[in-house]
């Protein structure tokens, strides 16, 4: 059949998307992820999302302190005060975006920004007497607390804060904790977990699929189960994507690379399955570090994965 000029092959349901940059790099020792939002924008995020049918508004960047301006503070939770202040501001922007019927797309920055993103989404739905789920896609579990962290870097603590284990300042944005019920929090693709984090994971009772689970069972089975867990009894789920989940061969420009991650196609399949289910409430992409990237390859992949999560298909 020959298509008429008005035939549309797009299967994407148009969404209003608001991009929020959080150029925070206080949560880790390696500098550069503060330039992540710019790198992703340079890779054409807005235009490429609009090309598949979405309406995109760039909300700019949250103002962030830089290490040269501040003292690190307590060695067991460096820059915690400044990180909490930034996450509080970003939480308010995420909340306002949802109130304006826009889907928040948050660009990090290091992964500590997730404490703010999740707080904003959870608060929006809490006001409607609903809860949300969380899909945490990462090489690391980010379940350290100030008491267990070997480095004191807060980017290894946001999920612990979200789940109510601490640090309390970061976990109590909007004055409630935990932000997610344990049965609706799912880690996907972890492969580098500290000894004390394992205890915290058990204590929190969150669901976990490691890279071994993906190796043995396949990405489709893992993602289908993860989305079922995050979605049971919830309004939907926030997706927090750390680019170090992907193998450094495909994503070299990340804050803390770990070999043995998801392949290019596995990463796309995960995002495509999320889009198929249609219950993603918000998305964040973190830890893009253009300083150690190759020709903006990692930022470009971040945009491609965002497109897949927002419904782009091969056919």
Residue pairs with C-beta under 8 A, 6 or more apart in sequence:
3 9
9 315
10 52
10 53
11 311
11 313
12 52
12 53
12 54
12 310
12 311
12 312
13 53
13 278
13 311
14 53
14 54
14 55
15 54
15 55
15 103
15 310
16 54
16 55
16 57
16 100
16 101
16 102
16 103
17 49
17 54
17 55
17 56
17 57
17 102
17 103
17 105
17 310
18 56
18 57
18 58
18 59
18 97
18 100
18 102
18 103
18 104
18 105
19 41
19 45
19 46
19 56
19 57
19 58
19 59
19 105
19 107
20 59
20 60
20 61
20 62
20 90
20 93
20 94
20 97
20 104
20 105
20 106
20 107
21 37
21 38
21 41
21 59
21 60
21 61
21 62
21 106
21 107
21 109
22 37
22 61
22 62
22 64
22 86
22 90
22 106
22 107
22 108
22 109
22 113
22 116
22 117
23 33
23 34
23 35
23 36
23 37
23 38
23 61
23 62
23 64
23 108
23 109
24 33
24 34
24 62
24 64
24 83
24 86
24 108
24 109
24 110
24 112
24 113
25 31
25 32
25 33
25 34
25 66
25 67
25 109
25 110
26 64
26 65
26 66
26 67
26 70
26 78
26 79
26 82
26 83
26 86
26 110
26 112
26 154
27 79
27 83
27 110
27 111
27 112
27 153
27 154
27 155
27 156
27 158
28 110
28 153
28 155
28 255
28 256
29 151
29 153
30 255
30 256
30 289
31 67
31 291
32 255
32 289
32 290
32 291
32 292
33 108
33 109
33 110
33 255
33 286
33 287
33 288
33 289
34 64
34 66
34 109
35 289
35 290
35 291
36 107
36 108
36 109
36 286
36 287
36 288
36 289
36 290
36 299
37 61
37 107
37 108
37 109
38 290
39 253
39 288
39 290
39 293
39 296
39 298
39 299
40 107
40 285
40 288
40 299
40 302
40 303
41 58
41 107
42 296
42 299
43 296
43 299
43 300
43 302
43 303
44 303
45 56
45 105
45 107
45 303
45 306
46 56
46 58
48 303
48 307
49 56
49 306
49 307
49 310
50 56
52 307
52 310
52 311
52 312
53 311
54 310
57 102
59 93
59 97
62 86
62 89
62 90
62 93
63 86
63 89
64 82
64 86
64 109
65 79
65 82
65 85
65 86
67 79
70 79
70 82
72 78
72 79
73 79
73 80
73 81
74 80
74 146
74 152
75 152
76 146
76 147
76 149
76 152
77 146
77 149
77 152
77 154
77 157
77 167
78 152
78 153
78 154
79 154
80 146
80 154
80 167
80 169
80 170
81 169
83 112
83 115
83 154
83 170
84 115
84 169
84 170
84 173
86 113
86 116
87 112
87 113
87 115
87 116
87 119
87 170
87 173
88 116
88 119
88 173
89 116
90 106
90 113
90 116
90 117
90 120
91 116
91 117
91 119
91 120
91 123
91 173
91 174
92 120
93 104
93 120
94 104
94 106
94 116
94 117
94 119
94 120
94 121
94 124
94 282
95 120
95 121
95 123
95 124
97 103
97 104
97 120
98 104
98 120
98 121
98 124
98 281
98 282
99 124
103 280
103 281
103 282
103 283
104 117
104 120
104 121
104 282
104 283
104 284
105 282
105 283
105 284
105 285
105 306
106 113
106 117
106 282
106 283
106 284
106 285
106 286
107 284
107 285
107 286
107 288
108 114
108 284
108 285
108 286
108 287
108 288
109 286
109 287
110 155
110 255
110 286
110 287
111 138
111 140
111 142
111 155
111 158
111 240
111 242
111 255
111 286
111 287
112 154
112 155
112 157
112 158
112 170
113 158
113 284
113 286
114 136
114 142
114 158
114 159
114 162
114 240
114 284
114 286
115 158
115 161
115 162
115 170
115 171
115 173
116 173
117 238
117 240
117 282
117 284
118 134
118 162
118 179
118 180
118 238
118 240
119 162
119 173
119 174
119 179
121 132
121 238
121 281
121 282
122 131
122 132
122 174
122 176
122 179
122 180
123 174
123 176
125 131
125 132
125 235
125 281
126 174
126 176
128 235
130 234
130 235
131 180
131 181
131 184
131 233
131 234
131 235
132 180
132 184
132 234
132 235
132 236
132 237
132 238
132 281
133 180
133 184
133 185
133 186
133 229
133 230
133 231
133 232
133 234
133 236
133 237
133 238
134 162
134 179
134 180
134 184
134 185
134 186
134 230
134 237
134 238
134 240
135 186
135 188
135 226
135 227
135 230
135 237
135 238
135 239
135 240
135 274
136 142
136 159
136 185
136 186
136 187
136 188
136 240
137 188
137 189
137 239
137 240
137 241
137 242
137 245
137 270
138 187
138 188
138 189
138 190
138 240
138 241
138 242
138 244
138 245
139 189
139 190
139 191
139 192
139 242
139 244
139 245
139 256
139 258
139 261
140 156
140 190
140 192
140 193
140 242
140 244
140 256
140 258
141 159
141 187
141 190
141 193
141 197
141 200
141 201
141 208
142 155
142 156
142 157
142 158
142 159
142 160
143 157
143 159
143 160
143 163
143 165
143 193
143 197
143 200
143 201
143 204
143 206
144 150
144 156
144 157
144 160
144 194
144 196
144 197
144 200
145 157
145 160
145 165
145 166
145 167
145 200
146 152
146 157
146 166
146 167
147 166
148 194
148 196
148 197
148 199
148 200
149 156
149 157
149 194
149 196
150 194
154 167
154 170
155 255
155 287
156 194
157 166
157 167
157 170
158 170
159 185
159 187
159 206
160 166
160 167
160 171
160 200
160 204
161 167
161 168
161 170
161 171
162 171
162 178
162 179
162 180
162 185
163 171
163 178
163 179
163 180
163 182
163 185
163 204
163 206
164 171
164 177
164 178
164 179
164 204
165 171
165 200
165 203
165 204
168 177
171 177
171 178
171 179
182 204
182 205
182 206
182 207
183 205
183 207
183 229
183 232
184 229
184 230
184 231
184 232
184 233
184 234
184 237
185 204
185 206
185 207
185 230
186 206
186 207
186 208
186 209
186 226
186 229
186 230
187 201
187 206
187 207
187 208
187 209
188 209
188 214
188 222
188 223
188 226
188 245
188 270
189 209
189 210
189 211
189 214
189 245
189 261
189 262
190 208
190 209
190 210
190 211
191 210
191 211
191 258
191 260
191 261
192 256
192 258
193 201
201 208
207 226
207 229
209 222
209 225
209 226
211 260
211 261
211 262
213 222
214 222
214 262
214 266
219 262
219 266
219 269
219 270
219 273
220 269
220 273
223 269
223 270
223 273
223 274
224 273
227 237
227 273
227 274
227 277
227 279
230 237
231 237
231 277
231 279
235 281
236 279
236 280
236 281
237 279
237 280
237 281
238 280
238 281
238 282
238 283
238 284
239 274
239 280
239 282
239 283
239 284
239 309
240 284
240 286
241 283
241 284
241 285
241 286
241 305
241 309
242 254
242 286
242 287
243 251
243 253
243 254
243 285
243 286
243 287
243 288
243 298
243 301
243 302
244 251
244 254
244 255
244 256
244 257
244 258
244 261
244 287
245 261
245 262
245 267
246 254
246 261
246 262
246 263
246 264
246 267
246 301
247 259
247 260
247 261
247 262
247 263
248 254
248 257
248 258
248 259
248 261
250 263
250 264
250 267
250 297
250 301
251 257
251 261
251 297
251 298
251 301
252 292
252 293
252 294
252 297
252 298
253 288
253 289
253 290
253 291
253 292
253 293
253 294
253 296
253 297
253 298
253 299
254 287
254 288
254 289
254 292
254 298
255 287
255 289
256 287
262 270
264 301
267 301
267 305
268 304
268 305
268 308
271 305
271 306
271 308
271 309
272 308
272 313
274 280
274 309
275 308
275 309
275 310
275 311
275 312
275 313
280 309
283 306
283 309
283 310
285 302
285 305
285 306
288 298
288 299
288 302
289 298
290 296
290 298
290 299
293 299
